[in-house]
């Protein structure tokens, strides 16, 4: 990460990011912010507190003038930083009814004021300023997680609560699929050092690619309905062994949040349960489902290196990013960044020469480079400005509560 330190700009950036989290949470009641719908999700209240803890732990703790807000929060709101110390178990974060959302709001305000004072007074040198910038991007990650987790929580409610009212979407069919040929060769992959990036986006290195084709748009709901109608969830030959075992044990017969209502497929959205929209990218599918669909379609998933190379040729086109009044993908188009994260064929592994940062903050990404798959792009819950072509998102193969979809690729003979 390269950061030219300008404290005024950094203060403005910090306050803007913090304000976005507060705005996302403001639509929720205290009860909404406390509940936890599954072990992989976290309560909104926890996201608000943990992102605050990050600044307190990694930025303010080294400032001799800072007084800790509440020592118990170091245990309650640590996520996975073993070097910091013990922490409350993730699967039962929803049982932490105290502190409540008012106390969490006070905590956020207290830390915000301390960070701004330290920046204004020039007490934070370049390493600490870098950590403020990292903390802002960390909080934007949690804004996306907050939306994902609220959607999962609300989907379990028998009445399907509404987070954001919005008009119905265009029900027309998608544009026909087309293919874009990409010439292979030796290509540069990874962040080039200009601006911010997470450590797992580098070092920049070279990869040899063969010629390939990549789909012009993501796989859509209409495409997925054809897959289902052709027995896609009942044909073992399409599935990886672990994928077949997963759909059998979980009873999956459609993407996450889909349900038949009076003979028609519907999906839960943050605007309530609605009929599926043919022209939207299919969303909330696991790596296993994405891989099976690609095999059914006579194609495959792109590697993350193919994806990055193809995306770089498309310039700055963006699909739907986070809009709190929508929080839902747009119509499938040619942009490769936005709407849904796209599964790739690549395992989440370190790039050649990767080394985590020293100290506890080095636990941020590297420790998860096992049994995960890479997704590229961004989604309708990704805050604008947080997306990059080199961004490497990652989830286990069976995960599908993220806004995850896919784009097809084909090898060229």
PyMOL commands that set and color helices and strands:
alter all, ss='L'
color gray80, all
select helices_A, chain A and resi 7-26+30-34+44-60+73-76+90-95+101-120+126-155+199-201+221-229+232-234+236-238+241-250+287-296+304-312+360-363+366-368
alter helices_A, ss='H'
color red, helices_A
select strands_A, chain A and resi 179-182+185-189+205-209+212-215+258-261+264-269+272-275+300-301+341-347+373-376+393-395+404-405+408-411
alter strands_A, ss='S'
color yellow, strands_A
deselect
rebuild
show_as cartoon
